Amino acid sequence: MKILLISPCIDIDIKRPRFLMIPQLALHMIAGLTPSEHDVRIIEEEIEDIDLDEECDLVGISCMTANAPRAYMLADEFKKRGRKVVIGGVHPTIMPDEALGYADSVVIGEVEGVWEKLLDDFKCGKLKRRYHEPCPNLDRYIPLRLRKTTKKRAFDVIPVMTTRGCPYHCEFCCVHNIYGSKIRHVPVENVVRDIVDSGGRFILFLDDNIIGDPVYAQKLFRAITPLGIRWGGQASISIVKNKGLLKMARESGCSALFFGIESVSQTQLKGMRKSMHDVEKLEQAIKTVRSSGIFFHASMIFGFDSDTKETFPETLVFLERNKISSASLNILTPYPGTRIYQRLLQEGRLITNDWRFYDHKTVVFAPKNMTPFELQAGRLWTLQEFTRLSSIVKRLPFNFDHPLYHLAMNIGHRKIYENDYTRFPELASRLFPLTDITKLNRKAFSISTFRITDFIPKSTAKAL
């Protein structure tokens, strides 16, 4: 039989820069678990269009929260055409009853241990409504045979995951709800085999923290060192406390790491589950990572209850003072399944349950110390200033170990800013019912229309 595996986009009219997209892994794993007698095609809608009339027997859709509405729409359309539809992924795992309103079946959690059973049930006409195997064993090697048929991205990145599960229950994260609270490992020999079989030269480890288990990380780094690859991943800034591990990471081919700094507010840092609660120590850690020859990408979040309008310029000053090469500037998103979603719901602070806006960059709740509009505008202003050509060029000499990364990442984030800038008027009029919105002229839209600079504190204005 023919199976279509689909990753929907959020908005078919706004596509992200391809080289900033994280490559699909889940659908390739599903394809790898599918017996070879079946014909499988993977479609990433961010890259190629979907033909709703394409002949197939079964449609599998994987989605996050922001693209769930698009997934549901596609599921409806395929079902109208007589196709059976299975939905899985992060959002359906957290909201299975909602997903079942659109699909014939939902896969809750991880797909190992259920996919082959699902296919057998489908062939026998006995497809169940729910499939769930909590914390499946990861020892089995899954050949990802369709990797080489997918459309290429810049840097030809190959995604790999080595661990699942997280022992921390951060307020704004639901990883433990999906993968469990215990860290589980893919055998190192399977990781090596996957990398070799992929033929890729740049590997992106999708783990939430590649050094979450230092003992396993050391084994992994030793095993991949002879492969001569380059790799990137996400790590805790605490890696600088283990100089030996940092050195091993670099020698194994690590060229870029993503660090969740989240906030530069001393108050907020002390209240978070972070390995460093002091800004000065954080700045020294940044220098240590860069001096090791590893590209430093920072992730920042705006919208914590301790944040004020001063947070935006303070964050910009921090990023530019520390010559951070590239940064993701996000808005706190209370995803369903997280403790912060429940808290904001109980406090009556959620302003929409339209999942399309739960995308890391749209305000969907009422902040404590500013309006939703000010939070949205402040994030946009910070992104605008950080990705100005003058700022990009100013930071380049301090990131000369990886000039191509620096330019590509900043150009990509500038494109994100331009897309968000264009989208802002419609977004603001829909979510933030302020008097100023009625004065908006979309064709002549200027960020100054909203007087963002009015809330830049005079104490930090000179530093900008």
C-alpha positions in Angstrom: 0.0 0.0 0.0 1.0 3.6 -0.4 1.5 5.8 2.7 1.9 9.6 2.7 3.8 11.0 5.7 3.2 14.8 6.1 4.7 17.6 8.1 2.4 20.6 7.7 3.5 24.2 7.6 1.8 26.8 9.9 0.8 29.3 7.1 1.1 28.4 3.5 1.6 32.1 2.6 4.6 32.5 4.9 7.5 30.1 4.6 10.6 30.2 6.8 14.1 30.5 5.3 15.0 26.9 4.3 18.4 27.0 5.9 16.9 27.9 9.3 14.6 24.9 9.3 15.3 22.0 11.5 15.2 18.9 9.3 12.5 16.4 9.8 13.4 13.3 11.8 10.1 11.8 13.1 8.7 11.1 9.7 11.9 9.4 8.6 11.8 7.2 11.6 8.2 6.2 10.8 9.3 5.4 7.3 12.2 3.4 8.7 9.8 1.4 10.8 7.5 0.7 7.8 8.0 -2.7 6.2 9.7 -2.5 2.8 6.7 -3.8 0.8 4.9 -0.5 1.4 5.5 2.6 -0.7 6.2 5.6 1.6 6.5 9.3 0.6 7.5 12.1 2.9 6.2 15.6 2.3 7.4 18.7 4.2 5.0 21.4 3.4 7.5 24.1 4.2 9.4 22.9 1.2 6.9 21.4 -1.2 3.2 21.6 -1.9 0.7 18.9 -0.9 -1.5 17.3 -3.6 -4.7 16.5 -1.7 -5.8 14.2 -4.6 -2.6 12.1 -4.6 -3.4 8.4 -4.6 -2.7 6.8 -1.3 -4.1 4.3 1.2 -3.0 5.9 4.5 -2.0 9.4 5.5 0.2 10.1 8.6 0.5 13.7 9.8 2.9 14.8 12.5 2.4 18.2 14.1 3.4 20.6 16.8 1.0 23.0 18.4 1.3 25.9 16.0 0.7 23.8 12.9 -2.0 21.7 14.5 -4.8 23.8 12.9 -3.2 23.2 9.4 -2.8 19.5 10.3 -6.5 19.3 11.2 -7.6 21.0 8.0 -5.5 18.6 5.9 -6.9 15.6 7.8 -10.4 16.8 7.0 -9.6 17.2 3.3 -8.0 13.8 3.0 -10.9 12.2 4.9 -13.3 13.8 2.5 -11.4 12.0 -0.3 -11.9 8.7 1.4 -8.4 8.4 3.0 -7.7 7.1 6.5 -5.7 9.6 8.5 -3.5 9.0 11.5 -2.2 12.0 13.5 0.8 12.1 15.9 3.4 14.4 17.3 3.8 16.7 20.3 0.4 18.4 20.1 -1.7 15.3 19.6 0.2 13.6 22.4 -0.9 16.4 24.8 -4.4 16.9 23.3 -5.4 13.4 21.9 -9.1 14.0 22.3 -8.9 17.2 20.3 -6.9 15.4 17.5 -9.4 12.5 17.4 -12.0 15.0 16.3 -10.2 15.2 13.0 -8.4 12.0 12.5 -9.3 8.3 12.4 -6.5 7.4 14.9 -3.9 9.2 17.0 -0.5 8.0 18.1 0.3 9.3 21.6 3.9 9.8 22.4 6.7 7.9 20.7 6.1 5.9 17.6 8.4 2.9 18.3 6.5 -0.1 19.5 3.2 1.0 17.9 3.7 1.8 14.2 4.0 -1.7 12.9 1.0 -2.8 15.0 -1.0 0.1 13.6 -0.2 -0.9 10.0 -1.3 -4.5 10.8 -4.5 -3.3 12.3 -5.1 -1.0 9.3 -4.6 -3.9 6.8 -7.1 -6.0 8.7 -9.6 -3.1 8.9 -9.3 -2.9 12.7 -7.6 0.5 13.1 -7.8 1.5 16.7 -8.6 5.1 17.8 -5.5 5.4 20.0 -2.0 3.9 20.0 0.4 4.4 22.9 3.6 2.7 24.1 5.1 4.7 27.1 8.9 5.1 27.0 9.7 2.4 24.4 13.1 0.8 24.4 15.6 2.6 22.1 18.0 -0.3 21.5 16.6 -1.2 18.1 18.4 0.3 15.1 16.0 2.0 12.6 17.4 2.4 9.1 16.4 5.8 7.8 16.4 4.8 4.1 14.6 7.9 2.7 17.1 10.5 4.0 18.9 10.8 0.7 15.7 11.4 -1.3 14.6 14.5 0.7 15.1 18.0 -0.6 18.4 19.5 0.4 18.9 22.5 2.7 21.8 24.8 3.2 24.7 23.0 4.9 23.0 19.7 4.1 22.2 19.1 7.7 21.4 15.5 8.9 19.3 15.3 12.1 20.1 12.7 14.8 18.7 12.1 18.3 20.7 10.3 20.9 18.6 10.7 24.1 15.0 11.2 25.2 13.4 12.2 28.5 14.2 14.9 30.9 14.3 14.8 34.8 13.5 18.6 35.0 9.9 19.9 35.1 10.5 23.4 33.9 7.3 25.5 34.0 7.3 26.3 30.3 8.3 22.9 29.0 6.4 19.6 28.4 9.3 17.4 27.3 8.8 15.2 30.3 5.1 14.7 29.5 6.1 13.4 26.1 9.3 11.4 26.6 9.1 10.8 30.4 11.2 12.0 33.3 14.0 9.5 32.9 16.8 10.0 30.4 16.9 7.1 27.9 19.8 6.6 25.4 20.1 5.3 21.9 23.1 2.9 21.9 26.2 4.8 20.8 27.0 2.2 18.2 23.5 2.8 16.7 24.2 6.6 16.6 27.5 6.0 14.8 25.8 3.6 12.3 23.1 6.1 11.6 25.7 8.9 10.9 27.7 6.6 8.6 24.6 5.4 6.8 23.4 8.9 6.2 26.5 9.9 4.3 26.2 13.4 5.9 29.1 15.6 6.9 27.2 18.0 9.1 25.1 16.4 11.9 22.5 18.3 14.0 21.8 16.5 17.3 18.2 17.2 18.3 18.6 16.3 22.0 17.4 19.0 24.4 20.8 18.8 26.1 23.5 16.8 24.4 25.5 16.7 27.7 22.5 15.9 29.9 24.3 12.7 30.8 28.0 13.5 30.9 29.1 9.9 31.0 27.1 9.0 27.9 28.2 12.3 26.2 31.9 11.3 26.6 31.2 7.9 25.1 29.4 9.5 22.2 32.1 12.1 21.6 34.9 9.4 21.6 32.9 7.3 19.1 32.2 10.0 16.6 35.7 11.6 16.7 37.1 9.2 14.0 34.2 10.0 11.6 35.6 13.4 10.7 32.1 15.1 10.8 31.1 18.5 12.0 28.1 18.8 14.3 25.9 21.1 16.2 23.4 20.7 19.0 21.8 22.1 22.1 23.7 22.1 25.4 23.5 23.5 28.9 26.0 26.4 29.5 27.3 24.2 32.3 29.5 22.5 29.8 32.1 25.2 30.6 32.5 23.7 34.1 33.8 20.5 32.6 36.7 21.7 30.4 37.6 18.1 29.5 34.1 17.5 28.1 34.2 20.8 26.2 37.5 19.8 24.7 36.2 16.4 23.7 33.1 18.0 22.1 35.3 20.2 20.0 37.7 17.4 19.0 34.8 15.2 18.0 33.7 17.9 15.5 31.5 20.2 17.4 31.3 23.5 15.6 28.1 25.1 16.9 26.0 24.9 20.0 22.6 26.3 20.9 22.3 27.6 24.5 19.1 28.4 26.2 20.1 31.5 28.1 16.4 32.6 28.2 16.9 35.8 30.3 19.6 38.3 31.4 17.5 39.4 34.4 19.3 38.5 37.6 15.9 38.0 39.3 14.7 35.7 36.6 17.9 33.7 36.4 17.8 33.0 40.1 14.2 31.7 39.7 15.0 29.3 36.8 16.5 25.8 36.7 19.7 27.1 35.3 23.3 26.1 36.0 24.4 29.8 36.2 22.5 32.4 38.1 25.0 35.2 37.8 25.2 37.4 34.7 29.0 38.0 35.1 29.6 34.2 35.2 27.4 33.8 32.2 29.4 36.3 30.2 32.6 34.5 31.1 31.1 31.2 30.1 30.2 32.7 26.7 33.9 33.7 26.2 35.0 30.3 27.2 32.8 28.6 24.6 33.8 31.0 21.8 37.5 30.7 22.7 37.2 27.0 22.2 36.2 27.6 18.6 32.6 26.7 19.0 29.9 29.0 17.4 27.6 30.3 20.1 23.9 30.7 19.4 21.8 32.1 22.2 18.1 31.6 22.8 16.3 34.4 24.7 12.7 34.5 25.9 10.7 37.6 26.6 7.5 37.7 28.7 8.4 36.3 32.1 6.5 37.8 35.0 9.7 39.6 36.1 10.2 41.2 32.7 9.5 44.9 32.1 9.9 47.2 29.1 13.5 47.7 30.2 14.1 44.0 29.4 14.3 44.6 25.6 17.1 47.1 25.6 18.9 45.3 28.4 18.8 42.1 26.3 20.1 43.9 23.2 23.0 45.5 25.2 23.9 42.1 26.6 23.9 40.4 23.2 26.0 43.2 21.6 28.3 43.6 24.5 29.1 39.9 24.5 29.4 39.8 20.7 26.9 37.0 20.4 26.9 35.9 16.8 23.3 34.9 16.5 20.2 34.6 18.7 16.7 33.4 18.7 14.5 36.1 20.2 11.3 34.3 21.4 8.2 35.2 23.3 7.2 33.0 26.2 4.7 30.5 24.9 2.4 28.7 27.3 2.0 25.4 25.4 -0.8 23.1 26.4 0.6 20.5 28.8 2.9 22.8 30.6 2.5 24.1 34.1 2.6 27.7 32.9 -0.4 27.1 30.6 -2.4 25.8 33.5 -1.3 28.7 35.7 -2.1 31.4 33.1 -5.4 29.7 32.4 -6.4 29.7 36.1 -5.3 33.3 36.4 -7.5 34.3 33.4 -4.5 35.6 31.5 -4.7 33.7 28.2 -6.0 35.9 25.4 -6.4 33.2 22.7 -6.6 29.5 22.3 -6.0 29.7 18.5 -3.1 27.3 18.3 -1.7 29.0 15.2 -0.4 31.8 17.4 1.5 29.4 19.8 4.7 29.7 17.8 7.4 31.2 20.1 7.0 34.6 18.6 3.4 35.7 19.2 1.9 37.0 22.5 -1.0 34.8 23.6 -1.3 35.9 27.2 -1.4 39.0 29.3 2.1 39.9 30.7 2.4 41.3 34.3 4.4 44.5 33.7 3.4 45.6 30.2 0.5 45.1 27.7 0.5 42.2 25.2 1.0 44.8 22.5 4.1 46.2 24.2 5.6 42.7 24.6 4.9 41.9 20.9 6.4 45.2 19.7 9.3 45.0 22.1 10.4 41.6 20.8 10.1 42.9 17.2 12.1 46.0 18.0 14.9 43.9 19.6 15.0 41.6 16.6 15.1 44.6 14.3 18.0 46.2 16.1 20.0 43.0 16.5 19.8 42.1 12.8 20.6 45.5 11.4 23.5 45.3 8.9 25.6 47.6 11.2 25.1 45.2 14.1 25.9 42.1 12.0 29.1 43.6 10.7 30.1 44.9 14.1 29.9 41.5 15.6 31.5 39.6 12.7 35.2 40.1 13.7 34.6 38.4 17.0 33.0 35.4 15.3 35.6 34.9 12.5 36.0 31.2 13.3 32.7 30.7 11.6 32.0 33.6 9.2 29.6 31.6 7.0 27.5 30.6 10.0 27.5 34.1 11.3 26.3 35.6 8.0 23.8 32.9 7.2 22.2 32.9 10.6 21.9 36.6 10.8 20.6 37.0 7.3 18.1 34.3 8.1 16.9 36.0 11.3 16.7 39.3 9.4 14.3 37.5 7.0 12.3 36.3 10.0 12.1 39.9 11.2 10.9 41.2 7.8 8.2 38.5 7.7 7.1 39.3 11.3 7.2 43.0 10.5 4.9 42.5 7.6 2.6 40.3 9.7 2.5 42.6 12.7 -0.4 44.9 11.7 -2.8 42.1 11.0 -1.6 40.2 14.1 -2.0 43.3 16.3 -5.4 44.1 15.1 -6.6 40.5 15.7 -5.0 40.0 19.2 -4.4 43.4 20.7 -7.6 45.6 20.6 -5.9 48.9 21.2 -6.9 52.3 20.0 -3.7 52.8 18.2 -4.5 49.9 15.9 -7.3 51.8 14.3 -4.8 54.4 13.1 -2.8 51.8 11.3 -2.1 52.2 7.6 -0.7 48.9 6.5 0.9 50.2 3.3 2.8 52.8 5.2 3.4 50.7 8.3 6.4 51.9 10.4 7.4 50.6 13.7 7.5 54.1 14.9 3.7 54.2 14.5 3.6 52.3 17.8 6.3 54.5 19.5 8.4 51.5 20.5 11.3 53.8 21.2 9.2 55.6 23.8 9.6 52.8 26.2 13.4 52.4 25.9 14.6 53.6 29.3 16.9 56.6 29.2 19.4 54.8 31.4 20.1 52.3 28.6 19.4 54.4 25.5 23.0 55.7 25.3 24.4 52.1 25.3 22.4 51.4 22.2 
